[in-house]
Amino acid sequence: YGISADPLTKFAVVYAALIHDVDHQGVPNKQLVAESDEIAMLYNDKSVAEQHSLKVGFGVLMRPQYATLRHCLVPTSSDQFKFRRLVIDL
């Protein structure tokens, strides 16, 4: 029952922790918005640093050199969708 029963959820928790604040600029979202930073504009002033970290994290995982890893972790499109949802929601 719970997270211990689902390996995909376990990995999603670990991956979310790994990519949290990746490529963070070191300033709060409020400051990025106030300065009309490029990523604030891109993400419409909503959780800009967090959304950017997700974009970078998933971008790395989608690189061709990680195709085998992706296939092992999330072999079906359903698994891929579930994994993405889990990471985003964490």
HTML snippet that shows the backbone in 3Dmol.js (N, CA, C, O; Angstrom):
<script src="https://3Dmol.org/build/3Dmol-min.js"></script>
<div id="view" style="width:600px;height:400px;position:relative"></div>
<script>
const pdb = `
ATOM      1  N   TYR A   1       0.831  -1.180   0.000  1.00  0.00           N
ATOM      2  CA  TYR A   1       0.000   0.000   0.000  1.00  0.00           C
ATOM      3  C   TYR A   1       0.876   1.244   0.000  1.00  0.00           C
ATOM      4  O   TYR A   1       1.951   1.247   0.600  1.00  0.00           O
ATOM      5  N   GLY A   2       0.426   2.300  -0.667  1.00  0.00           N
ATOM      6  CA  GLY A   2       1.154   3.566  -0.676  1.00  0.00           C
ATOM      7  C   GLY A   2       2.353   3.553  -1.594  1.00  0.00           C
ATOM      8  O   GLY A   2       2.428   2.769  -2.540  1.00  0.00           O
ATOM      9  N   ILE A   3       3.275   4.421  -1.303  1.00  0.00           N
ATOM     10  CA  ILE A   3       4.454   4.605  -2.158  1.00  0.00           C
ATOM     11  C   ILE A   3       5.319   3.354  -2.226  1.00  0.00           C
ATOM     12  O   ILE A   3       5.936   3.093  -3.259  1.00  0.00           O
ATOM     13  N   SER A   4       5.377   2.586  -1.162  1.00  0.00           N
ATOM     14  CA  SER A   4       6.249   1.415  -1.161  1.00  0.00           C
ATOM     15  C   SER A   4       5.776   0.328  -2.109  1.00  0.00           C
ATOM     16  O   SER A   4       6.550  -0.561  -2.465  1.00  0.00           O
ATOM     17  N   ALA A   5       4.531   0.383  -2.520  1.00  0.00           N
ATOM     18  CA  ALA A   5       3.982  -0.635  -3.414  1.00  0.00           C
ATOM     19  C   ALA A   5       4.151  -0.274  -4.887  1.00  0.00           C
ATOM     20  O   ALA A   5       3.847  -1.090  -5.758  1.00  0.00           O
ATOM     21  N   ASP A   6       4.627   0.923  -5.177  1.00  0.00           N
ATOM     22  CA  ASP A   6       4.696   1.376  -6.566  1.00  0.00           C
ATOM     23  C   ASP A   6       6.090   1.901  -6.903  1.00  0.00           C
ATOM     24  O   ASP A   6       6.438   3.018  -6.517  1.00  0.00           O
ATOM     25  N   PRO A   7       6.888   1.111  -7.616  1.00  0.00           N
ATOM     26  CA  PRO A   7       8.247   1.533  -7.957  1.00  0.00           C
ATOM     27  C   PRO A   7       8.286   2.819  -8.789  1.00  0.00           C
ATOM     28  O   PRO A   7       9.210   3.619  -8.643  1.00  0.00           O
ATOM     29  N   LEU A   8       7.300   3.024  -9.652  1.00  0.00           N
ATOM     30  CA  LEU A   8       7.280   4.233 -10.473  1.00  0.00           C
ATOM     31  C   LEU A   8       7.096   5.471  -9.595  1.00  0.00           C
ATOM     32  O   LEU A   8       7.730   6.499  -9.833  1.00  0.00           O
ATOM     33  N   THR A   9       6.251   5.380  -8.605  1.00  0.00           N
ATOM     34  CA  THR A   9       6.048   6.496  -7.679  1.00  0.00           C
ATOM     35  C   THR A   9       7.313   6.758  -6.873  1.00  0.00           C
ATOM     36  O   THR A   9       7.674   7.911  -6.638  1.00  0.00           O
ATOM     37  N   LYS A  10       7.989   5.690  -6.448  1.00  0.00           N
ATOM     38  CA  LYS A  10       9.256   5.854  -5.727  1.00  0.00           C
ATOM     39  C   LYS A  10      10.256   6.612  -6.582  1.00  0.00           C
ATOM     40  O   LYS A  10      10.903   7.549  -6.112  1.00  0.00           O
ATOM     41  N   PHE A  11      10.382   6.204  -7.840  1.00  0.00           N
ATOM     42  CA  PHE A  11      11.341   6.880  -8.711  1.00  0.00           C
ATOM     43  C   PHE A  11      10.912   8.322  -8.973  1.00  0.00           C
ATOM     44  O   PHE A  11      11.761   9.210  -9.043  1.00  0.00           O
ATOM     45  N   ALA A  12       9.628   8.565  -9.116  1.00  0.00           N
ATOM     46  CA  ALA A  12       9.142   9.928  -9.336  1.00  0.00           C
ATOM     47  C   ALA A  12       9.528  10.835  -8.169  1.00  0.00           C
ATOM     48  O   ALA A  12       9.910  11.986  -8.380  1.00  0.00           O
ATOM     49  N   VAL A  13       9.432  10.327  -6.951  1.00  0.00           N
ATOM     50  CA  VAL A  13       9.813  11.111  -5.771  1.00  0.00           C
ATOM     51  C   VAL A  13      11.310  11.440  -5.818  1.00  0.00           C
ATOM     52  O   VAL A  13      11.712  12.575  -5.561  1.00  0.00           O
ATOM     53  N   VAL A  14      12.114  10.450  -6.142  1.00  0.00           N
ATOM     54  CA  VAL A  14      13.564  10.662  -6.221  1.00  0.00           C
ATOM     55  C   VAL A  14      13.891  11.643  -7.351  1.00  0.00           C
ATOM     56  O   VAL A  14      14.686  12.564  -7.163  1.00  0.00           O
ATOM     57  N   TYR A  15      13.289  11.448  -8.503  1.00  0.00           N
ATOM     58  CA  TYR A  15      13.575  12.323  -9.651  1.00  0.00           C
ATOM     59  C   TYR A  15      13.129  13.757  -9.360  1.00  0.00           C
ATOM     60  O   TYR A  15      13.845  14.704  -9.685  1.00  0.00           O
ATOM     61  N   ALA A  16      11.966  13.920  -8.759  1.00  0.00           N
ATOM     62  CA  ALA A  16      11.489  15.257  -8.406  1.00  0.00           C
ATOM     63  C   ALA A  16      12.474  15.945  -7.460  1.00  0.00           C
ATOM     64  O   ALA A  16      12.745  17.139  -7.596  1.00  0.00           O
ATOM     65  N   ALA A  17      13.004  15.191  -6.511  1.00  0.00           N
ATOM     66  CA  ALA A  17      13.987  15.763  -5.582  1.00  0.00           C
ATOM     67  C   ALA A  17      15.278  16.140  -6.310  1.00  0.00           C
ATOM     68  O   ALA A  17      15.889  17.166  -6.009  1.00  0.00           O
ATOM     69  N   LEU A  18      15.687  15.310  -7.263  1.00  0.00           N
ATOM     70  CA  LEU A  18      16.919  15.589  -8.013  1.00  0.00           C
ATOM     71  C   LEU A  18      16.813  16.845  -8.865  1.00  0.00           C
ATOM     72  O   LEU A  18      17.777  17.601  -8.979  1.00  0.00           O
ATOM     73  N   ILE A  19      15.659  17.071  -9.457  1.00  0.00           N
ATOM     74  CA  ILE A  19      15.536  18.213 -10.372  1.00  0.00           C
ATOM     75  C   ILE A  19      14.997  19.468  -9.691  1.00  0.00           C
ATOM     76  O   ILE A  19      14.911  20.527 -10.313  1.00  0.00           O
ATOM     77  N   HIS A  20      14.638  19.351  -8.423  1.00  0.00           N
ATOM     78  CA  HIS A  20      14.124  20.517  -7.706  1.00  0.00           C
ATOM     79  C   HIS A  20      15.172  21.629  -7.721  1.00  0.00           C
ATOM     80  O   HIS A  20      16.313  21.424  -7.307  1.00  0.00           O
ATOM     81  N   ASP A  21      14.782  22.784  -8.192  1.00  0.00           N
ATOM     82  CA  ASP A  21      15.649  23.976  -8.267  1.00  0.00           C
ATOM     83  C   ASP A  21      16.830  23.825  -9.218  1.00  0.00           C
ATOM     84  O   ASP A  21      17.795  24.582  -9.120  1.00  0.00           O
ATOM     85  N   VAL A  22      16.774  22.864 -10.135  1.00  0.00           N
ATOM     86  CA  VAL A  22      17.837  22.763 -11.129  1.00  0.00           C
ATOM     87  C   VAL A  22      17.829  24.046 -11.974  1.00  0.00           C
ATOM     88  O   VAL A  22      16.765  24.534 -12.354  1.00  0.00           O
ATOM     89  N   ASP A  23      18.988  24.575 -12.259  1.00  0.00           N
ATOM     90  CA  ASP A  23      19.163  25.795 -13.054  1.00  0.00           C
ATOM     91  C   ASP A  23      18.489  27.006 -12.403  1.00  0.00           C
ATOM     92  O   ASP A  23      18.080  27.945 -13.086  1.00  0.00           O
ATOM     93  N   HIS A  24      18.383  26.966 -11.066  1.00  0.00           N
ATOM     94  CA  HIS A  24      17.762  28.073 -10.331  1.00  0.00           C
ATOM     95  C   HIS A  24      18.681  29.286 -10.389  1.00  0.00           C
ATOM     96  O   HIS A  24      19.900  29.161 -10.268  1.00  0.00           O
ATOM     97  N   GLN A  25      18.086  30.458 -10.573  1.00  0.00           N
ATOM     98  CA  GLN A  25      18.886  31.683 -10.693  1.00  0.00           C
ATOM     99  C   GLN A  25      19.285  32.280  -9.342  1.00  0.00           C
ATOM    100  O   GLN A  25      20.074  33.224  -9.290  1.00  0.00           O
ATOM    101  N   GLY A  26      18.750  31.741  -8.265  1.00  0.00           N
ATOM    102  CA  GLY A  26      19.131  32.226  -6.946  1.00  0.00           C
ATOM    103  C   GLY A  26      18.320  33.403  -6.448  1.00  0.00           C
ATOM    104  O   GLY A  26      18.665  34.016  -5.437  1.00  0.00           O
ATOM    105  N   VAL A  27      17.252  33.720  -7.144  1.00  0.00           N
ATOM    106  CA  VAL A  27      16.359  34.796  -6.698  1.00  0.00           C
ATOM    107  C   VAL A  27      14.935  34.263  -6.635  1.00  0.00           C
ATOM    108  O   VAL A  27      14.583  33.335  -7.363  1.00  0.00           O
ATOM    109  N   PRO A  28      14.110  34.850  -5.761  1.00  0.00           N
ATOM    110  CA  PRO A  28      12.738  34.359  -5.634  1.00  0.00           C
ATOM    111  C   PRO A  28      11.887  34.639  -6.882  1.00  0.00           C
ATOM    112  O   PRO A  28      12.189  35.527  -7.679  1.00  0.00           O
ATOM    113  N   ASN A  29      10.826  33.858  -7.020  1.00  0.00           N
ATOM    114  CA  ASN A  29       9.900  34.056  -8.139  1.00  0.00           C
ATOM    115  C   ASN A  29       9.401  35.492  -8.202  1.00  0.00           C
ATOM    116  O   ASN A  29       9.307  36.081  -9.279  1.00  0.00           O
ATOM    117  N   LYS A  30       9.082  36.051  -7.039  1.00  0.00           N
ATOM    118  CA  LYS A  30       8.556  37.419  -6.980  1.00  0.00           C
ATOM    119  C   LYS A  30       9.513  38.408  -7.647  1.00  0.00           C
ATOM    120  O   LYS A  30       9.085  39.322  -8.352  1.00  0.00           O
ATOM    121  N   GLN A  31      10.810  38.214  -7.416  1.00  0.00           N
ATOM    122  CA  GLN A  31      11.806  39.092  -8.029  1.00  0.00           C
ATOM    123  C   GLN A  31      11.885  38.871  -9.538  1.00  0.00           C
ATOM    124  O   GLN A  31      12.001  39.831 -10.301  1.00  0.00           O
ATOM    125  N   LEU A  32      11.822  37.617  -9.969  1.00  0.00           N
ATOM    126  CA  LEU A  32      11.836  37.324 -11.406  1.00  0.00           C
ATOM    127  C   LEU A  32      10.659  37.989 -12.104  1.00  0.00           C
ATOM    128  O   LEU A  32      10.797  38.527 -13.203  1.00  0.00           O
ATOM    129  N   VAL A  33       9.506  37.948 -11.458  1.00  0.00           N
ATOM    130  CA  VAL A  33       8.306  38.573 -12.020  1.00  0.00           C
ATOM    131  C   VAL A  33       8.467  40.093 -12.046  1.00  0.00           C
ATOM    132  O   VAL A  33       8.174  40.730 -13.058  1.00  0.00           O
ATOM    133  N   ALA A  34       8.931  40.672 -10.941  1.00  0.00           N
ATOM    134  CA  ALA A  34       9.092  42.126 -10.849  1.00  0.00           C
ATOM    135  C   ALA A  34      10.058  42.657 -11.904  1.00  0.00           C
ATOM    136  O   ALA A  34       9.886  43.762 -12.418  1.00  0.00           O
ATOM    137  N   GLU A  35      11.069  41.861 -12.220  1.00  0.00           N
ATOM    138  CA  GLU A  35      12.067  42.277 -13.214  1.00  0.00           C
ATOM    139  C   GLU A  35      11.699  41.862 -14.627  1.00  0.00           C
ATOM    140  O   GLU A  35      12.469  42.078 -15.563  1.00  0.00           O
ATOM    141  N   SER A  36      10.519  41.264 -14.785  1.00  0.00           N
ATOM    142  CA  SER A  36      10.080  40.765 -16.097  1.00  0.00           C
ATOM    143  C   SER A  36      11.139  39.875 -16.730  1.00  0.00           C
ATOM    144  O   SER A  36      11.424  39.968 -17.924  1.00  0.00           O
ATOM    145  N   ASP A  37      11.708  39.018 -15.906  1.00  0.00           N
ATOM    146  CA  ASP A  37      12.722  38.079 -16.385  1.00  0.00           C
ATOM    147  C   ASP A  37      12.130  37.203 -17.494  1.00  0.00           C
ATOM    148  O   ASP A  37      10.924  36.961 -17.539  1.00  0.00           O
ATOM    149  N   GLU A  38      12.994  36.745 -18.368  1.00  0.00           N
ATOM    150  CA  GLU A  38      12.576  35.920 -19.512  1.00  0.00           C
ATOM    151  C   GLU A  38      11.756  34.703 -19.075  1.00  0.00           C
ATOM    152  O   GLU A  38      10.749  34.385 -19.706  1.00  0.00           O
ATOM    153  N   ILE A  39      12.173  34.018 -18.001  1.00  0.00           N
ATOM    154  CA  ILE A  39      11.417  32.833 -17.598  1.00  0.00           C
ATOM    155  C   ILE A  39      10.091  33.215 -16.943  1.00  0.00           C
ATOM    156  O   ILE A  39       9.130  32.449 -17.010  1.00  0.00           O
ATOM    157  N   ALA A  40      10.026  34.382 -16.315  1.00  0.00           N
ATOM    158  CA  ALA A  40       8.747  34.851 -15.768  1.00  0.00           C
ATOM    159  C   ALA A  40       7.756  35.077 -16.907  1.00  0.00           C
ATOM    160  O   ALA A  40       6.581  34.726 -16.801  1.00  0.00           O
ATOM    161  N   MET A  41       8.236  35.656 -17.974  1.00  0.00           N
ATOM    162  CA  MET A  41       7.383  35.887 -19.143  1.00  0.00           C
ATOM    163  C   MET A  41       6.967  34.551 -19.768  1.00  0.00           C
ATOM    164  O   MET A  41       5.810  34.370 -20.149  1.00  0.00           O
ATOM    165  N   LEU A  42       7.908  33.631 -19.869  1.00  0.00           N
ATOM    166  CA  LEU A  42       7.637  32.336 -20.474  1.00  0.00           C
ATOM    167  C   LEU A  42       6.551  31.577 -19.718  1.00  0.00           C
ATOM    168  O   LEU A  42       5.698  30.933 -20.328  1.00  0.00           O
ATOM    169  N   TYR A  43       6.586  31.656 -18.382  1.00  0.00           N
ATOM    170  CA  TYR A  43       5.653  30.889 -17.555  1.00  0.00           C
ATOM    171  C   TYR A  43       4.527  31.745 -16.980  1.00  0.00           C
ATOM    172  O   TYR A  43       3.872  31.362 -16.010  1.00  0.00           O
ATOM    173  N   ASN A  44       4.314  32.907 -17.591  1.00  0.00           N
ATOM    174  CA  ASN A  44       3.185  33.781 -17.216  1.00  0.00           C
ATOM    175  C   ASN A  44       3.140  34.089 -15.724  1.00  0.00           C
ATOM    176  O   ASN A  44       2.070  34.120 -15.116  1.00  0.00           O
ATOM    177  N   ASP A  45       4.310  34.315 -15.147  1.00  0.00           N
ATOM    178  CA  ASP A  45       4.442  34.738 -13.750  1.00  0.00           C
ATOM    179  C   ASP A  45       3.930  33.716 -12.736  1.00  0.00           C
ATOM    180  O   ASP A  45       3.686  34.073 -11.584  1.00  0.00           O
ATOM    181  N   LYS A  46       3.763  32.482 -13.128  1.00  0.00           N
ATOM    182  CA  LYS A  46       3.237  31.439 -12.235  1.00  0.00           C
ATOM    183  C   LYS A  46       4.325  30.421 -11.907  1.00  0.00           C
ATOM    184  O   LYS A  46       4.765  29.683 -12.788  1.00  0.00           O
ATOM    185  N   SER A  47       4.758  30.374 -10.669  1.00  0.00           N
ATOM    186  CA  SER A  47       5.751  29.387 -10.202  1.00  0.00           C
ATOM    187  C   SER A  47       6.894  29.244 -11.194  1.00  0.00           C
ATOM    188  O   SER A  47       7.243  28.134 -11.597  1.00  0.00           O
ATOM    189  N   VAL A  48       7.468  30.362 -11.578  1.00  0.00           N
ATOM    190  CA  VAL A  48       8.405  30.371 -12.703  1.00  0.00           C
ATOM    191  C   VAL A  48       9.653  29.507 -12.470  1.00  0.00           C
ATOM    192  O   VAL A  48      10.059  28.762 -13.362  1.00  0.00           O
ATOM    193  N   ALA A  49      10.255  29.599 -11.296  1.00  0.00           N
ATOM    194  CA  ALA A  49      11.470  28.803 -11.051  1.00  0.00           C
ATOM    195  C   ALA A  49      11.144  27.315 -11.038  1.00  0.00           C
ATOM    196  O   ALA A  49      11.902  26.500 -11.565  1.00  0.00           O
ATOM    197  N   GLU A  50      10.019  26.969 -10.437  1.00  0.00           N
ATOM    198  CA  GLU A  50       9.614  25.568 -10.365  1.00  0.00           C
ATOM    199  C   GLU A  50       9.311  25.008 -11.753  1.00  0.00           C
ATOM    200  O   GLU A  50       9.732  23.901 -12.090  1.00  0.00           O
ATOM    201  N   GLN A  51       8.577  25.781 -12.553  1.00  0.00           N
ATOM    202  CA  GLN A  51       8.262  25.314 -13.899  1.00  0.00           C
ATOM    203  C   GLN A  51       9.517  25.200 -14.759  1.00  0.00           C
ATOM    204  O   GLN A  51       9.638  24.293 -15.582  1.00  0.00           O
ATOM    205  N   HIS A  52      10.439  26.123 -14.559  1.00  0.00           N
ATOM    206  CA  HIS A  52      11.691  26.055 -15.317  1.00  0.00           C
ATOM    207  C   HIS A  52      12.487  24.804 -14.938  1.00  0.00           C
ATOM    208  O   HIS A  52      13.052  24.134 -15.803  1.00  0.00           O
ATOM    209  N   SER A  53      12.526  24.498 -13.650  1.00  0.00           N
ATOM    210  CA  SER A  53      13.230  23.292 -13.202  1.00  0.00           C
ATOM    211  C   SER A  53      12.619  22.038 -13.822  1.00  0.00           C
ATOM    212  O   SER A  53      13.341  21.131 -14.237  1.00  0.00           O
ATOM    213  N   LEU A  54      11.300  21.988 -13.885  1.00  0.00           N
ATOM    214  CA  LEU A  54      10.627  20.842 -14.516  1.00  0.00           C
ATOM    215  C   LEU A  54      10.987  20.746 -15.989  1.00  0.00           C
ATOM    216  O   LEU A  54      11.263  19.659 -16.497  1.00  0.00           O
ATOM    217  N   LYS A  55      10.985  21.885 -16.677  1.00  0.00           N
ATOM    218  CA  LYS A  55      11.326  21.893 -18.104  1.00  0.00           C
ATOM    219  C   LYS A  55      12.738  21.368 -18.321  1.00  0.00           C
ATOM    220  O   LYS A  55      12.967  20.536 -19.199  1.00  0.00           O
ATOM    221  N   VAL A  56      13.681  21.850 -17.528  1.00  0.00           N
ATOM    222  CA  VAL A  56      15.071  21.416 -17.668  1.00  0.00           C
ATOM    223  C   VAL A  56      15.198  19.931 -17.323  1.00  0.00           C
ATOM    224  O   VAL A  56      15.839  19.171 -18.048  1.00  0.00           O
ATOM    225  N   GLY A  57      14.586  19.527 -16.217  1.00  0.00           N
ATOM    226  CA  GLY A  57      14.680  18.131 -15.784  1.00  0.00           C
ATOM    227  C   GLY A  57      14.111  17.154 -16.789  1.00  0.00           C
ATOM    228  O   GLY A  57      14.729  16.131 -17.082  1.00  0.00           O
ATOM    229  N   PHE A  58      12.938  17.460 -17.320  1.00  0.00           N
ATOM    230  CA  PHE A  58      12.348  16.571 -18.322  1.00  0.00           C
ATOM    231  C   PHE A  58      13.093  16.662 -19.648  1.00  0.00           C
ATOM    232  O   PHE A  58      13.184  15.679 -20.384  1.00  0.00           O
ATOM    233  N   GLY A  59      13.626  17.841 -19.950  1.00  0.00           N
ATOM    234  CA  GLY A  59      14.417  17.996 -21.173  1.00  0.00           C
ATOM    235  C   GLY A  59      15.644  17.098 -21.177  1.00  0.00           C
ATOM    236  O   GLY A  59      15.977  16.494 -22.196  1.00  0.00           O
ATOM    237  N   VAL A  60      16.305  17.014 -20.047  1.00  0.00           N
ATOM    238  CA  VAL A  60      17.482  16.138 -19.929  1.00  0.00           C
ATOM    239  C   VAL A  60      17.067  14.683 -20.099  1.00  0.00           C
ATOM    240  O   VAL A  60      17.704  13.936 -20.842  1.00  0.00           O
ATOM    241  N   LEU A  61      16.007  14.282 -19.416  1.00  0.00           N
ATOM    242  CA  LEU A  61      15.559  12.886 -19.489  1.00  0.00           C
ATOM    243  C   LEU A  61      15.139  12.494 -20.910  1.00  0.00           C
ATOM    244  O   LEU A  61      15.229  11.324 -21.284  1.00  0.00           O
ATOM    245  N   MET A  62      14.686  13.461 -21.693  1.00  0.00           N
ATOM    246  CA  MET A  62      14.225  13.164 -23.052  1.00  0.00           C
ATOM    247  C   MET A  62      15.352  13.148 -24.089  1.00  0.00           C
ATOM    248  O   MET A  62      15.102  12.882 -25.265  1.00  0.00           O
ATOM    249  N   ARG A  63      16.561  13.422 -23.677  1.00  0.00           N
ATOM    250  CA  ARG A  63      17.680  13.395 -24.627  1.00  0.00           C
ATOM    251  C   ARG A  63      17.846  11.985 -25.189  1.00  0.00           C
ATOM    252  O   ARG A  63      17.598  10.997 -24.498  1.00  0.00           O
ATOM    253  N   PRO A  64      18.269  11.907 -26.448  1.00  0.00           N
ATOM    254  CA  PRO A  64      18.401  10.592 -27.098  1.00  0.00           C
ATOM    255  C   PRO A  64      19.294   9.607 -26.338  1.00  0.00           C
ATOM    256  O   PRO A  64      19.021   8.407 -26.341  1.00  0.00           O
ATOM    257  N   GLN A  65      20.337  10.086 -25.698  1.00  0.00           N
ATOM    258  CA  GLN A  65      21.250   9.167 -25.002  1.00  0.00           C
ATOM    259  C   GLN A  65      20.596   8.492 -23.797  1.00  0.00           C
ATOM    260  O   GLN A  65      21.149   7.537 -23.251  1.00  0.00           O
ATOM    261  N   TYR A  66      19.415   8.979 -23.371  1.00  0.00           N
ATOM    262  CA  TYR A  66      18.711   8.365 -22.244  1.00  0.00           C
ATOM    263  C   TYR A  66      17.504   7.536 -22.680  1.00  0.00           C
ATOM    264  O   TYR A  66      16.665   7.186 -21.849  1.00  0.00           O
ATOM    265  N   ALA A  67      17.406   7.220 -23.966  1.00  0.00           N
ATOM    266  CA  ALA A  67      16.268   6.466 -24.486  1.00  0.00           C
ATOM    267  C   ALA A  67      16.141   5.095 -23.829  1.00  0.00           C
ATOM    268  O   ALA A  67      15.038   4.670 -23.486  1.00  0.00           O
ATOM    269  N   THR A  68      17.246   4.413 -23.655  1.00  0.00           N
ATOM    270  CA  THR A  68      17.210   3.083 -23.026  1.00  0.00           C
ATOM    271  C   THR A  68      16.762   3.193 -21.572  1.00  0.00           C
ATOM    272  O   THR A  68      15.938   2.402 -21.112  1.00  0.00           O
ATOM    273  N   LEU A  69      17.295   4.156 -20.862  1.00  0.00           N
ATOM    274  CA  LEU A  69      16.891   4.387 -19.475  1.00  0.00           C
ATOM    275  C   LEU A  69      15.391   4.685 -19.396  1.00  0.00           C
ATOM    276  O   LEU A  69      14.682   4.116 -18.566  1.00  0.00           O
ATOM    277  N   ARG A  70      14.915   5.583 -20.265  1.00  0.00           N
ATOM    278  CA  ARG A  70      13.486   5.913 -20.289  1.00  0.00           C
ATOM    279  C   ARG A  70      12.642   4.671 -20.544  1.00  0.00           C
ATOM    280  O   ARG A  70      11.614   4.465 -19.899  1.00  0.00           O
ATOM    281  N   HIS A  71      13.078   3.854 -21.482  1.00  0.00           N
ATOM    282  CA  HIS A  71      12.314   2.653 -21.818  1.00  0.00           C
ATOM    283  C   HIS A  71      12.253   1.692 -20.621  1.00  0.00           C
ATOM    284  O   HIS A  71      11.232   1.041 -20.398  1.00  0.00           O
ATOM    285  N   CYS A  72      13.325   1.607 -19.869  1.00  0.00           N
ATOM    286  CA  CYS A  72      13.324   0.742 -18.676  1.00  0.00           C
ATOM    287  C   CYS A  72      12.425   1.314 -17.574  1.00  0.00           C
ATOM    288  O   CYS A  72      11.711   0.570 -16.902  1.00  0.00           O
ATOM    289  N   LEU A  73      12.462   2.605 -17.397  1.00  0.00           N
ATOM    290  CA  LEU A  73      11.711   3.241 -16.315  1.00  0.00           C
ATOM    291  C   LEU A  73      10.231   3.402 -16.629  1.00  0.00           C
ATOM    292  O   LEU A  73       9.368   3.126 -15.796  1.00  0.00           O
ATOM    293  N   VAL A  74       9.961   3.848 -17.831  1.00  0.00           N
ATOM    294  CA  VAL A  74       8.574   4.133 -18.230  1.00  0.00           C
ATOM    295  C   VAL A  74       8.323   3.561 -19.630  1.00  0.00           C
ATOM    296  O   VAL A  74       8.310   4.304 -20.611  1.00  0.00           O
ATOM    297  N   PRO A  75       8.126   2.258 -19.719  1.00  0.00           N
ATOM    298  CA  PRO A  75       8.062   1.592 -21.022  1.00  0.00           C
ATOM    299  C   PRO A  75       6.828   1.928 -21.865  1.00  0.00           C
ATOM    300  O   PRO A  75       6.890   1.839 -23.091  1.00  0.00           O
ATOM    301  N   THR A  76       5.738   2.301 -21.254  1.00  0.00           N
ATOM    302  CA  THR A  76       4.525   2.575 -22.027  1.00  0.00           C
ATOM    303  C   THR A  76       4.186   4.061 -21.970  1.00  0.00           C
ATOM    304  O   THR A  76       4.653   4.779 -21.086  1.00  0.00           O
ATOM    305  N   SER A  77       3.378   4.510 -22.911  1.00  0.00           N
ATOM    306  CA  SER A  77       2.964   5.912 -22.888  1.00  0.00           C
ATOM    307  C   SER A  77       2.136   6.211 -21.638  1.00  0.00           C
ATOM    308  O   SER A  77       2.173   7.326 -21.119  1.00  0.00           O
ATOM    309  N   SER A  78       1.402   5.233 -21.164  1.00  0.00           N
ATOM    310  CA  SER A  78       0.644   5.392 -19.925  1.00  0.00           C
ATOM    311  C   SER A  78       1.578   5.601 -18.741  1.00  0.00           C
ATOM    312  O   SER A  78       1.331   6.460 -17.894  1.00  0.00           O
ATOM    313  N   ASP A  79       2.657   4.812 -18.681  1.00  0.00           N
ATOM    314  CA  ASP A  79       3.659   4.980 -17.624  1.00  0.00           C
ATOM    315  C   ASP A  79       4.328   6.349 -17.714  1.00  0.00           C
ATOM    316  O   ASP A  79       4.564   7.002 -16.697  1.00  0.00           O
ATOM    317  N   GLN A  80       4.627   6.773 -18.928  1.00  0.00           N
ATOM    318  CA  GLN A  80       5.262   8.071 -19.134  1.00  0.00           C
ATOM    319  C   GLN A  80       4.367   9.198 -18.631  1.00  0.00           C
ATOM    320  O   GLN A  80       4.831  10.117 -17.956  1.00  0.00           O
ATOM    321  N   PHE A  81       3.089   9.120 -18.963  1.00  0.00           N
ATOM    322  CA  PHE A  81       2.143  10.137 -18.522  1.00  0.00           C
ATOM    323  C   PHE A  81       2.037  10.137 -16.998  1.00  0.00           C
ATOM    324  O   PHE A  81       2.059  11.193 -16.366  1.00  0.00           O
ATOM    325  N   LYS A  82       1.922   8.954 -16.420  1.00  0.00           N
ATOM    326  CA  LYS A  82       1.807   8.844 -14.964  1.00  0.00           C
ATOM    327  C   LYS A  82       3.049   9.414 -14.278  1.00  0.00           C
ATOM    328  O   LYS A  82       2.938  10.168 -13.311  1.00  0.00           O
ATOM    329  N   PHE A  83       4.221   9.055 -14.776  1.00  0.00           N
ATOM    330  CA  PHE A  83       5.470   9.541 -14.203  1.00  0.00           C
ATOM    331  C   PHE A  83       5.540  11.057 -14.270  1.00  0.00           C
ATOM    332  O   PHE A  83       5.875  11.713 -13.284  1.00  0.00           O
ATOM    333  N   ARG A  84       5.226  11.608 -15.422  1.00  0.00           N
ATOM    334  CA  ARG A  84       5.263  13.069 -15.600  1.00  0.00           C
ATOM    335  C   ARG A  84       4.297  13.743 -14.638  1.00  0.00           C
ATOM    336  O   ARG A  84       4.651  14.731 -13.996  1.00  0.00           O
ATOM    337  N   ARG A  85       3.098  13.228 -14.534  1.00  0.00           N
ATOM    338  CA  ARG A  85       2.085  13.794 -13.609  1.00  0.00           C
ATOM    339  C   ARG A  85       2.585  13.739 -12.173  1.00  0.00           C
ATOM    340  O   ARG A  85       2.470  14.714 -11.430  1.00  0.00           O
ATOM    341  N   LEU A  86       3.136  12.604 -11.789  1.00  0.00           N
ATOM    342  CA  LEU A  86       3.642  12.453 -10.418  1.00  0.00           C
ATOM    343  C   LEU A  86       4.728  13.488 -10.114  1.00  0.00           C
ATOM    344  O   LEU A  86       4.686  14.150  -9.077  1.00  0.00           O
ATOM    345  N   VAL A  87       5.687  13.621 -11.010  1.00  0.00           N
ATOM    346  CA  VAL A  87       6.784  14.556 -10.779  1.00  0.00           C
ATOM    347  C   VAL A  87       6.267  15.990 -10.726  1.00  0.00           C
ATOM    348  O   VAL A  87       6.675  16.761  -9.858  1.00  0.00           O
ATOM    349  N   ILE A  88       5.385  16.351 -11.631  1.00  0.00           N
ATOM    350  CA  ILE A  88       4.832  17.707 -11.645  1.00  0.00           C
ATOM    351  C   ILE A  88       4.059  17.987 -10.368  1.00  0.00           C
ATOM    352  O   ILE A  88       4.171  19.070  -9.795  1.00  0.00           O
ATOM    353  N   ASP A  89       3.282  17.024  -9.927  1.00  0.00           N
ATOM    354  CA  ASP A  89       2.445  17.232  -8.744  1.00  0.00           C
ATOM    355  C   ASP A  89       3.241  17.238  -7.447  1.00  0.00           C
ATOM    356  O   ASP A  89       2.755  17.722  -6.425  1.00  0.00           O
ATOM    357  N   LEU A  90       4.462  16.705  -7.478  1.00  0.00           N
ATOM    358  CA  LEU A  90       5.284  16.722  -6.263  1.00  0.00           C
ATOM    359  C   LEU A  90       5.884  18.094  -6.087  1.00  0.00           C
ATOM    360  O   LEU A  90       6.613  18.330  -5.124  1.00  0.00           O
TER     361      LEU A  90
END
`;
const viewer = $3Dmol.createViewer("view");
viewer.addModel(pdb, "pdb");
viewer.setStyle({}, {cartoon: {color: "spectrum"}});
viewer.zoomTo();
viewer.render();
</script>
